């Protein structure tokens, strides 16, 4: 079965959307850095905590997580800081 969209594993990180984890105070520079990046093909990469197993049993109707997908949670301030860099269309 072919899905309407597939991630391109050859795409590279082109630019950070928003502020760095250091600027936002979301990292100890050792254990991880929640972040949002635009890839060179226009797709978005999100670095956050994998909470798939925590959320999977209580997903809203119509929400599915494929075997090769993960539900990732990141601090609110990361997305708020990225908002000005995300185009409207």
C-alpha angles and dihedrals in degrees: 000000000000118000122217091244132029128186115244108227091195094062115109132215106266105175141353116246108221128345129336120263088249092055090050095045092238099127141056086204089243113063104039146310121231107217146157122222136181112224123221090256093054096257119126127239119203125198112199145117116307105234097159095125092048095052102032096084092052105040116142118255112285095022114117133176114207120218090257094048132082133201104232125194123202133177115277091237090063093061093039089054091048095050096088090054095051113091120231092232 
